[in-house]
Amino acid sequence: MIRLIALDLDGTLLDPAGQITDETKAAIAQARQAGIKVVLSTGRSVQEAADFSAQAGCDNLSVCLGGAVLSDNATGAHLRRWDIPADVSRKALELCLNRDIELMIFAGEQIVLDPFSQQSLSKTFPYPVFHNAAVVSEDPIAYLEEHDLPLTKIHGDWNRPAYPLEELSKLQGVELTSSNDHDFELVPAGVNKGRTLALLALLWGIPLDQCAAVGDSENDLAMLQAVGTPIAMGNGCEAVKAAARHVAPDNAHEGVAHAIRWAMEQP
């Protein structure tokens, strides 16, 4: 019997237009009425997770920043957070900045953007909740040092030939992953959606074999491997589909609504 369903956001809960369909909201409501917890597990910020969770009608806790944060949607509080080691964070930022890469720098409870990224993201990432929460700094490294902020995650996109992936992979205490076929994410070593989802389930006293998870990309693999009922989206990568017990339709054809209802039917 499924007691908790975790949903990835981009490529999963959100349709290709970045929206949550009425059919998906109805399926989430149906699951919650049946006593099933439904939560988001996303690479996005705490602020965005809270906003999308409210829109979708999910429960109050979310896994954010690819597993680096377990958050309370109602208060925005970080119930648990893992940061990149301080002796590595400056080097990581030095490798990523000034390369014409769209960078999202997640620094503890703050989002920091350099001017290039802010200008580019204003066109390519049309989510007001993100931009309203972000601080723009000419020198993000100095900003983090001045405000004594940790580095929690770096997300890079847009200019793939400029990605310093080889250099980043050599740093100690961090891991590289991705949420699609054209970005990269740098998180603390050992951080992933699966570990943090396991903590969330533990807080609610729900065994992982009574949990389902739905995802589409590489950074969903640990989450799918952690639960008893892993479900892949039809638009998911081959590794995700290989890890799944069931493949739902894609996110343009109500895949999440199908996945939720299929999970509810499992013994």
C-alpha positions as CSV (number, residue, x, y, z in Angstrom):
1,M,0.0,0.0,0.0
2,I,1.4,3.4,-1.0
3,R,1.3,6.0,1.8
4,L,3.6,8.7,0.2
5,I,4.2,9.9,-3.3
6,A,7.1,12.2,-4.2
7,L,7.0,14.2,-7.4
8,D,9.8,15.8,-9.3
9,L,8.9,19.2,-10.7
10,D,10.5,20.1,-14.1
11,G,9.6,17.5,-16.7
12,T,7.3,15.7,-14.3
13,L,4.7,17.7,-12.3
14,L,5.0,20.7,-14.7
15,D,3.8,20.3,-18.3
16,P,5.9,21.6,-21.2
17,A,4.5,25.1,-20.7
18,G,5.6,25.1,-17.0
19,Q,2.1,24.7,-15.7
20,I,0.3,22.3,-13.4
21,T,-2.8,20.9,-15.1
22,D,-6.2,20.6,-13.6
23,E,-6.1,16.9,-14.1
24,T,-2.9,16.7,-12.1
25,K,-4.4,18.8,-9.3
26,A,-7.4,16.5,-9.2
27,A,-5.2,13.4,-8.9
28,I,-3.2,14.9,-6.1
29,A,-6.4,15.9,-4.3
30,Q,-7.7,12.3,-4.8
31,A,-4.5,10.8,-3.3
32,R,-4.6,13.1,-0.3
33,Q,-8.2,12.4,0.4
34,A,-7.3,8.8,0.5
35,G,-4.7,9.6,3.2
36,I,-1.6,9.5,1.0
37,K,1.0,12.2,1.5
38,V,2.1,13.9,-1.7
39,V,5.3,16.0,-1.7
40,L,7.6,17.7,-4.1
41,S,11.2,16.6,-4.6
42,T,12.9,19.1,-6.8
43,G,16.2,20.7,-7.8
44,R,14.5,24.1,-7.5
45,S,14.7,26.6,-4.6
46,V,12.7,26.4,-1.3
47,Q,10.7,29.5,-2.4
48,E,9.6,27.9,-5.7
49,A,8.9,24.5,-4.1
50,A,6.6,26.2,-1.6
51,D,4.8,28.1,-4.4
52,F,4.3,25.1,-6.7
53,S,3.4,22.9,-3.7
54,A,0.6,25.3,-2.8
55,Q,-0.6,25.5,-6.5
56,A,-0.7,21.7,-6.7
57,G,-2.2,21.0,-3.4
58,C,0.6,19.0,-2.0
59,D,1.6,18.4,1.6
60,N,3.7,20.8,3.7
61,L,7.2,19.4,3.4
62,S,9.4,19.5,0.3
63,V,12.8,18.1,-0.8
64,C,14.6,21.1,-2.5
65,L,17.8,21.9,-4.3
66,G,18.3,18.3,-5.4
67,G,18.2,17.0,-1.9
68,A,20.4,19.7,-0.2
69,V,17.4,21.0,1.7
70,L,14.4,19.6,3.5
71,S,12.0,22.5,3.9
72,D,8.7,23.5,5.5
73,N,6.6,25.1,2.8
74,A,4.5,27.1,5.3
75,T,7.4,28.9,6.9
76,G,10.2,28.5,4.4
77,A,12.3,27.1,7.2
78,H,15.2,24.7,6.3
79,L,14.5,21.8,8.5
80,R,17.8,20.2,7.3
81,R,20.4,21.5,5.0
82,W,23.7,20.2,3.6
83,D,26.2,22.8,2.3
84,I,29.3,22.5,0.1
85,P,32.5,22.5,2.3
86,A,33.7,26.0,2.9
87,D,37.2,25.3,1.6
88,V,35.8,24.2,-1.8
89,S,33.0,26.7,-2.3
90,R,35.2,29.6,-3.4
91,K,37.1,27.5,-5.9
92,A,33.8,26.1,-7.3
93,L,32.5,29.7,-7.8
94,E,35.7,30.9,-9.4
95,L,35.5,28.0,-11.9
96,C,31.9,28.9,-12.8
97,L,31.8,32.7,-12.9
98,N,32.7,34.9,-15.8
99,R,32.0,32.2,-18.4
100,D,28.7,33.5,-19.8
101,I,26.9,30.6,-18.0
102,E,23.5,31.1,-16.5
103,L,24.3,30.5,-12.9
104,M,21.9,30.1,-10.0
105,I,23.9,30.3,-6.8
106,F,22.1,28.9,-3.8
107,A,23.7,30.2,-0.7
108,G,22.0,28.9,2.4
109,E,18.6,30.6,2.5
110,Q,19.5,33.1,-0.3
111,I,19.7,33.0,-4.1
112,V,22.5,35.0,-5.6
113,L,22.9,35.9,-9.3
114,D,25.7,37.7,-11.2
115,P,24.5,40.4,-13.6
116,F,24.9,38.2,-16.7
117,S,22.8,35.4,-15.2
118,Q,20.1,37.8,-14.0
119,Q,19.7,39.3,-17.4
120,S,19.7,36.0,-19.2
121,L,17.4,34.2,-16.7
122,S,14.9,37.1,-16.9
123,K,14.3,35.9,-20.5
124,T,14.8,32.1,-20.2
125,F,13.4,31.4,-16.7
126,P,10.1,33.2,-16.4
127,Y,9.3,32.4,-12.8
128,P,8.6,35.5,-10.7
129,V,8.9,33.7,-7.3
130,F,12.5,32.8,-8.2
131,H,13.5,36.3,-9.4
132,N,11.7,38.1,-6.5
133,A,13.8,36.0,-4.0
134,A,17.1,36.5,-5.8
135,V,19.8,39.0,-5.0
136,V,22.0,40.4,-7.8
137,S,25.7,41.0,-7.0
138,E,28.6,42.1,-9.3
139,D,30.8,39.8,-7.2
140,P,28.9,36.8,-5.8
141,I,32.1,35.5,-4.1
142,A,32.6,38.7,-2.2
143,Y,28.8,38.8,-1.4
144,L,28.9,35.4,0.1
145,E,32.0,36.2,2.2
146,E,30.7,39.6,3.3
147,H,27.4,38.0,4.5
148,D,29.0,34.9,5.9
149,L,26.8,32.7,3.6
150,P,27.5,29.0,2.8
151,L,27.4,27.7,-0.7
152,T,24.7,25.0,-0.9
153,K,24.3,24.4,-4.7
154,I,25.3,25.8,-8.1
155,H,23.1,25.3,-11.1
156,G,24.5,26.1,-14.5
157,D,22.7,26.3,-17.9
158,W,22.6,27.9,-21.3
159,N,26.3,27.8,-22.6
160,R,27.3,24.2,-22.5
161,P,30.7,24.5,-24.2
162,A,31.8,26.8,-21.4
163,Y,30.9,24.4,-18.5
164,P,34.0,23.6,-16.4
165,L,32.8,20.1,-15.7
166,E,36.2,18.4,-15.7
167,E,37.6,20.9,-13.3
168,L,34.5,20.7,-11.0
169,S,34.6,16.9,-11.0
170,K,38.1,17.1,-9.5
171,L,37.0,19.1,-6.4
172,Q,36.7,17.2,-3.1
173,G,33.4,17.1,-1.2
174,V,31.1,17.8,-4.1
175,E,29.1,15.9,-6.8
176,L,28.0,16.7,-10.3
177,T,24.6,15.8,-11.6
178,S,21.9,17.2,-14.0
179,S,18.2,17.8,-14.2
180,N,18.1,17.7,-18.1
181,D,20.3,17.2,-21.1
182,H,21.8,20.7,-21.1
183,D,22.5,21.8,-17.5
184,F,24.7,20.8,-14.6
185,E,24.2,20.9,-10.8
186,L,27.0,20.9,-8.2
187,V,25.9,19.7,-4.7
188,P,27.6,18.5,-1.6
189,A,29.0,15.0,-1.8
190,G,26.4,12.4,-0.7
191,V,23.5,14.8,-1.3
192,N,20.6,13.5,-3.4
193,K,16.9,13.4,-3.5
194,G,16.8,9.8,-2.3
195,R,18.5,10.5,1.0
196,T,16.5,13.5,1.9
197,L,13.2,11.8,0.9
198,A,14.1,9.0,3.2
199,L,14.5,11.5,6.0
200,L,11.1,13.1,5.2
201,A,9.5,9.6,5.2
202,L,11.1,8.9,8.5
203,L,9.7,12.1,10.0
204,W,6.2,10.8,9.1
205,G,6.9,7.2,10.1
206,I,6.4,5.9,6.6
207,P,8.6,3.0,5.4
208,L,10.3,3.5,2.1
209,D,8.7,0.4,0.7
210,Q,5.4,2.2,1.1
211,C,6.6,5.2,-0.9
212,A,6.4,5.9,-4.6
213,A,8.4,8.5,-6.5
214,V,7.9,10.0,-10.0
215,G,10.7,11.5,-12.0
216,D,12.4,12.0,-15.4
217,S,16.0,12.9,-15.1
218,E,19.4,11.9,-13.8
219,N,19.0,13.7,-10.5
220,D,15.8,11.6,-9.8
221,L,17.6,8.3,-9.9
222,A,18.5,8.2,-6.2
223,M,15.0,9.0,-5.3
224,L,13.6,6.2,-7.5
225,Q,16.1,3.7,-6.2
226,A,15.2,4.6,-2.6
227,V,11.4,3.9,-2.8
228,G,9.4,0.7,-3.2
229,T,7.5,2.0,-6.2
230,P,9.6,4.0,-8.7
231,I,7.8,5.5,-11.6
232,A,9.4,7.1,-14.7
233,M,7.8,9.7,-16.9
234,G,7.5,8.9,-20.6
235,N,9.8,11.8,-21.4
236,G,12.4,10.5,-18.9
237,C,15.9,9.5,-19.8
238,E,16.7,5.9,-20.4
239,A,18.4,5.4,-17.0
240,V,15.3,6.6,-15.2
241,K,13.1,4.3,-17.2
242,A,15.4,1.4,-16.5
243,A,15.1,2.1,-12.8
244,A,11.3,2.2,-12.8
245,R,8.6,-0.4,-12.1
246,H,6.2,1.6,-14.3
247,V,6.5,4.1,-17.1
248,A,3.8,6.8,-17.2
249,P,2.9,8.9,-20.2
250,D,5.0,12.0,-20.8
251,N,4.4,15.4,-19.1
252,A,2.5,16.6,-22.2
253,H,-0.1,13.9,-21.7
254,E,-1.0,13.9,-18.0
255,G,1.8,11.6,-17.0
256,V,1.7,12.6,-13.3
257,A,-2.0,12.2,-13.0
258,H,-1.6,8.7,-14.5
259,A,1.3,7.9,-12.2
260,I,-0.5,8.9,-9.0
261,R,-3.6,6.9,-9.9
262,W,-1.5,3.9,-10.9
263,A,0.4,4.1,-7.6
264,M,-2.9,4.2,-5.7
265,E,-4.0,0.9,-7.3
266,Q,-0.9,-1.0,-6.1
267,P,-1.4,-3.4,-3.2
